[in-house]
Amino acid sequence: MQVSVERTGPCEAKVSFTVPREVFDREYKAALKASGKNVKMKGFRPGKLPMEILEREFGAQVRQHAVEHFLGQAYNKAVEDNEFKPVGHERVDASGIDLEGSTDLEHSFEISLAPEIELGNYKGLEVANEIEPVADGELDDAISELTQQRSTPEPAGPEGIPETGMAVCSLLWVKDDETLLEREGLSLAPLVPPPGVESDAFQKALTGAHDGDEIELEMTVPDDFETEELRGQPATCKIQVTEAFALCAPADEELWALLETENEEDFREKVRLRIGEAKQSAENARQETVLLEGLLAVHEFDTPARMVEQQLQARRQNMARELAQSGVPEADIEAKLKEQADDLQADNEKAVKALFLINRIAEEEKLTVEQEELMAEVQAIATRHQAKVDDVIEYYKKNNLFQQIQMELLERKIRVFLRENAKIVEV
């Protein structure tokens, strides 16, 4: 078999190969004979079926396997001889090969290659530390939110809904006697207005309301409403209170017990500590993003066009699926995709570049994802979704998603590596 390779771009190559007809026929006949070795057919001993019967029963399948065998040989030879780094597991197109003729088999296919990245400096990069200490106001707000979360609803009584209470309501958006949106059983709180409704007016209207009260408020149709021509238009928000509640706060001792403390001072200190940990985690993520985006800005390299296009189509499909799940009519989905086309493309190109840069740094630093790390992540996924580990493994195998998990874990590793090897500048 003759194999030739032509570089058609920075990240693409064209592989051409020729298989002499007699070589292909010999491979085909040997495979055809092997396929009938254990076939039992009345009137014939096992392994003694005539070639014409084997051809009729298994010919098409065996011929296709023989083609795939030579395609694989050509692919492997091209990669090994040229020290290529192919991208992913591209499916080689075998259409157009003349399997029935008498001439030699000739075929060409293209493969995508990983870009050649000359790494610049990626250690000791400067990044600002923007974390701020936990303020007393943040601490008070966190304790207030925790108190509200642990509060239990009780009928509001004659005073109606307090400012810190809540209500179970039905909600209706109306414009020119046309219903735009209708929801039942919504939980609403005076301090959290529905989209499009002015905050102070809603708070004033819902505070003091009782079971059965009806409220009408002016509103503006939100900018993300599913019908584009109605966005920004004036409308009416109609609310009917089904049940009005006041929230009964838990006792201090109950809150203290949540964080395994026994007094107010220890409780506040533990809340402060947890807020600080959350702020530090967020600051770490911000620093990692700044470092990675800075490296992307100074590393210029080409990316495989076919891979970029495939990833872009996958993003479009995911966005379309999410829009459909959120209730956007099918007729409006394509319009929204067109609106977001430039942003989708820019984000996609950036993500593909980041993928290759992360892999290049991992290769340089010999950082890999170990089996134990992969299984720990699977366990975490199972815990989050309250599923069995074996079911998660089966799902990810079935949908070929393990490589995606590995890439996510590798990215986390590289991001932490960049931050831990950066020069953190205190502001």
N, C-alpha and C positions, 0 to 999 in steps of 0.2 A: 504494500500500500504506500502510495506517495502522498506526502502531506506538505503543503506550503502555507506560509503565514504572511499576511500583509497587515501592517499597522495602518489602520484607517483613521485614527485619531488618538489623542493623548490617552484615552481610556477605552479604546475599542480596537479590536483586531478581527480580521477576516481569515478564517481557516478554510482552505480548499483541500480536498483529498480525492484520490482516484484509487478504486479497487478493481484490479483486473477481473473480468467476468468469470474466468475459470477459478480464481481464488474465492470469489463470492459463492459460486455454485458448489464448490467443494465444502465450504463452511455450512452452506444451506443443507446440502444432502446429509452431512454428518449429523447435524442437529435434527433433521427430519427423521432420520433413522433412530436416533436416541429417543425421540419423543414417543415412538411406538413400541419401545422396548418392553414396557409392562402393560400394554393395552391388551385386554382379552376380547377376542372377537370370534364368534362361532365359525368353525371351519378352519381356523388358523391357530397355529401354536404361538404362544407369547413370544414376541420379538421377531416373528416371521411374516409380518404383514407385507404384502407387495407395495412397492413404491407408489403405484398409482392410487392405492387406497390411502396411504399415508398423506400423499399430496392432497387428496380430496378432503380428508378429515382435518389435517393440521397445517396444510401448506401456507395459508395466509398468515397464520399466527407465527409460525416458525420463520417465515421470510421477514416478517417485521422484526422479530428478535434478532435475526442475523444483521439487519440494517442497523439496529441500535447497537449491536456489538461493534461494528466498524465505526459508527459515529463516536462511540466511547473511546475507541482506540485513537482516532484522529484527534479528539479533544485532549486526551491525556498526553499524547505525543507533543501537540502544540504547546501545552502548558509546561511540560517538563523541559523540552528542548529550548524554550525561550524564557524559562524561569518567570512565567506569568503569575500574577496573583489575581485569579478570577474573582468576580464579585458574586457571592451567593451561589445558588444552584440553578443556573439558567437552564431552561428546557430547550434543547437543540431541535430546531424544526427540520423534520425529515421529509416534508412534503416536496414533491417534484422529482424524487428519485425514481428512475425507471427500473422497476423490479422484474418486469416480465421480458425485457428485451434481451439481445445477445451482445450488446456493447458493454464496455466497461462502465462501472458505476462512478459517476462524477457528481460531487455535491460541494456546496459552500455554506458556511454558516458564520454568524458573528458572535463574539463573546465580549462581555464587558469586563474591564480590568480596573483594579483598585488604582487610584492615583499615586504617583510618586511624590511623596511629601518630604521636603528637606526641612527638618525641624529647626526652628530658631530657639532662642532661650525661653524656657517655660518654667524654670525654677527661680525662686527669689524675686518674683514679680511683686510690685508694690500694690497693696489694696488697702483702702481706708477702713477702719473699724468704726462703724456708725451706731453701734449699740448705745443706748442710753439707760441709765439706772432706772429701776422701777419707781415711779413717782407715787406719792400717797394717793393721788386721785385715781391712778390705775388700780391700785390695791383696793380702794373703796368700791370702784366700779365692778371689779371682779367678784368681790364678796357679795355685792348687791345682786349681780347676775346669778351667782350660785344660790343665794337665798331665794331668788325668784324661781329658779329651776326646781328647788326642793319644796316650794310652796304648794299647798293643796287647795283646789277650788272649792268654794262654798257659795250657796245662793247669795246673791248680792243684797237682798233685803230691800227695805223701803228707800234707802239712800241711793240705790242704783249702783251702777258699775263705778268703782273708784278708779282713779287715774292709773293705778297699778294693777287693775283687774283685767278681765278678759270676757269675751262673749262668744257663744256659738251662733253663727249668723248664716243667712242666705244673702248672696250678693248678686246684683244685676247691673250691667252697664247698658245704658240705653242712649240712642241717638235718633232723633226724629221718629220716635215710636218704633224703632227697630232695635231688637235685642242684639248687642254685640258680644256679650259674655254673660254666662249664668253659672253660678256655683252654689252648691248646698253644703251645709255642715262645716263652714270655714271657722277657724278660731281666729278672732281678731282682738287686738289689744289697743287701747287708746293711744299708746305711745308709738305704735307701728302702723302707719296709714297704708291702705291699699295703693298699688301703683297708680299714678296719675291724680291722686287726691291730695289737696294741700294739707300739710301736717297739722297746723294749728286748728284749722276748721274741723278736721276729723277728730282730733283729741277732744275738742270742746263738745262736739255732737255726741260722741260715744260715752264720755264721762257722765255718769248719772242716769244712763239709759236703763230701762227695765225690760223684762220679758215681754215680747210682743211689740215693742216700739219699732216704728219705721222711720228711717233716716234717709234724706235725699241731699246729696252734695254735688256741687259742680266739680267737674274733673276734666282732664286733658288726656286723650287716648295716648298711651305710652308709645315711645319710638320703636319698641320691639314688637308691637302688636302685629298679629299675623297678616292682617289686610293692610297693605302698604298705604293705600290712598286715605285710610282713616287715621293714620298716625298724626298726632299733633292737633287733631280736631277736638272741639269742645263736645262734651257729652255729659250724661247724668249718671251718678253712682247711687243706686238704691240699695239700702241695707235694711234687712229685717232681723231684729234680735230674737233669736229662738230661746236662748238661755243666757241670763246675765250672772256673772260670778265675781266675787271678791276672792283674792288669793290670801290664804292664811299662811303666814311665814312660819318656818320651823323654829323650834327652840334653839337657843345658842348651843346647848350641849349636843344637840343632834348634828349641827354643822361641824362642831369640833370633832365629833366622833368620825365624820367622813374622812378626815385627814389624820386620824389617829393622834389627836391632840386632846389636852384636858383643860385648857384655859384659853382666854382670848389672845394673850400675847403670843403663845406658841402657834395658835391657829393663824394669826396674821403673818407671822414669820414664815410659816410653811406655804401660805398662799403667795407671799412675795417671792419665795424661792422658786415656786413653780412658774410664776410669770417670768422670772428671770431666765429660767431654763428655756421656756418657749421663745423668748426674745433672742436668746443666744442661738437657738436652732434656726430661727428665721434669718438672723444676721449671717450665720454660716452659709446658708443657702444663697443669700444675696451676694456674699463675697465670691462664692464659687461661680455663680453666674457671671459676675463682672470679669473674673479671671478668664473663664472659658471664652466669653465674647471678645475679650481683648486679644486672645490668641487667634481666634477666627479672623479678626480684622487684619492681623499682620501676616497671616499665612495664606498666600494666594496659590490655589491649585485647581485643576480641572476636576470635574466629577463625571461619572458615566451617564451619558444622556438618557439611555434607556431606563436605568435605575431611577433617575430623577423623575422621569415621566411616570413610571410605575408607582412610585411613592406618592406623586401628586394625585394620581387617579384614586389611590387608596384613601388619601385624605378627603378628597371630594366625596367618595362613597360614604365615609364615616360621618362627614358633616351632613350629608343628605339623610342618612339614617337617623341622626340625632334630631334634625329638624322635623322629620316625620313623627318620631316618638314624642316630640313636644307639642304635636298637634298642628303643625304648619301644613296647610293644604298642599297637595302634590303640585298644583298649578303654580304655587308661589315658590317652591323649593328651588327650581332652576334659576329664577330671578335672583334669589338670595345668593346662590352659588356664583352667579355672574358678578354680583356686587362685591363678593369677597375674593374674586379670582386673583387680583394682584397680591393681596395679603397672603392668600393660601400659597401662591407660588413662591413668594419671598420667604415665608416661614419654612416651606418645604426645602428650598435650596440651602437654607441655613442649617436645617436639621441634618441633611445629607452630608454637608461639609463637616459638621460637628461629629457625626458618626465616624468618618474616616480619620479626622484629627485625633479623636479619642483612641481609636484603634492603633494609630501610629505611636502615640505616647505610651500606650499600654505595651506595645511591642518593644519600644526602646527601654522601658523600665521593667520588662518581664513581669507585668502584672496580669494575672489571669483570675477567672472565676472558678473556684474549687467546687467539687461535687457537694461538699458539706454546706457551702454557702447557698448553692442552688436549692438544696432540699430544705434549708432553713427558710428561704423565701417562699417555697411552696407551702410549708407549714404555716407561715404568716398569712398567706393568701387564703388558705383553708380556714384559719381562725377568723379572719375578717368576714368571710362569707358564710361562716357557720356550716362548713361543708367538711366531708371526710377527705383526708389527704389523698387516698387512693382515687377518689372521684376527681379531684383537681388534677392529679397526674394524668389520668385517662383523658380528661378534657384537653389539656395542653398538648398531649401526644397526638390526639386525634386532629387538632387544628394546627399542628406544627408551630406551636407558640413557645417552645422551650428556648429557641435561639433568641427570641425577643426578650425573654426574662434575663438571659445571660447578658445581652447587650445593655439592658437597664441596670443590672448589677455592676457591670464593668464601668458604665458611665458614672455611677455613684462613687465607685472606687477612684476613678480618675479625678472627679471633682474634689473629693476629700484630699487626694494626693496633692493637687494644685494648691489648695488652701493651706495644707500643713507645711508645704514647702515655699509658701509666699512670705513676703515681708509685710506684716500687718502694721499699718501706720495708725497710731492713735490720733483722733481728731480732738 
